[in-house]
């Protein structure tokens, strides 16, 4: 009788423990399910990433599996482009500076793989002060074309020397499981700010959250010329202004008269330099297209002051 009672007590204890464990699992799963619902409401799944396997500038092969576990932002570029791509890549530089986390990757797919070899893309990355989080991928032409079409990003060749390939300038936001969560117009400042917020929030949903990474081109803490030089590099300004096809040379411009589109002139004093950073389309240098982004949405007053100090030091 005593043995039967012991068995009964043990059975009851086992059932109670199982019930408690089940309740604990349900409680643990509830926040994750709630978080997933909030994620789907804010950023609905638009599609799965199409399959691809392309070569990065370091020679490694990158495919969706290599990006799994990380949020990634993608665009389509080609290095010979002198109109759309410099603007898009400048915004990609803004994104890389705005999103510091090592849990995010930035992926640029070349749509001109016959020219954009890994060596060419590596030189392009150096020009734009790319860090290890920025992947520049190329692959066989047929595969790149098929991938772009699967992304609803077809491109076509033209007879225009400055824009030999016509393509979209959208940014694409993918989650840690390779699901497309958003599309953003890279030339729309409000859309780019929204992308920064969405990517940051999406990355924060990772379990466990990833620690913020220290970028190799971290800006100096001291204000003035050194920090202005670092900003000039990290924002991609040096890349555009080193190429006379995309931006006017800036050496010695401070304090001198600048010829403007329409026949006017302007003295390149501190006021002019500030306006050129915050609202560059207001006064376009003669012979150039209005390609430069307006940085008023991305830089603070101290940032602009540092950039001006640097530009005034360049001779």
Number of C-alpha atoms within 10 A of each C-alpha: 6 7 8 9 10 11 12 12 12 12 12 12 12 12 12 12 12 12 12 12 12 12 12 12 11 11 11 11 11 12 11 13 11 11 12 13 13 12 16 12 10 12 16 14 15 12 13 14 17 16 12 15 19 18 19 23 20 14 11 12 15 18 16 16 12 10 18 15 17 20 25 24 25 20 22 24 24 24 19 17 18 20 16 20 21 25 21 24 23 23 23 26 23 21 20 23 18 15 18 17 20 17 21 27 20 23 22 22 22 24 27 23 22 11 15 21 18 20 14 13 24 19 14 19 19 11 17 22 21 24 16 12 18 22 22 28 30 28 23 14 14 10 16 21 19 16 20 19 13 13 15 10 16 15 15 10 11 11 8 9 10 14 17 16 19 15 19 17 19 17 24 21 24 27 26 19 15 20 20 22 21 19 16 18 16 24 19 13 18 12 15 21 17 13 22 18 14 17 21 18 12 21 22 16 16 15 9 7 10 15 11 12 13 10 16 10 14 13 17 13 8 10 15 18 19 17 21 24 22 18 24 19 19 24 21 22 20 19 22 22 15 14 12 10 15 21 22 16 13 14 12 13 19 22 14 11 12 18 16 15 14 10 8 12 14 14 15 18 15 16 10 18 23 18 17 20 18 19 15 20 16 10 19 19 22 15 11 14 15 15 21 23 22 17 19 16 12 15 16 10 9 12 16 21 20 22 24 24 21 20 21 20 14 13 9
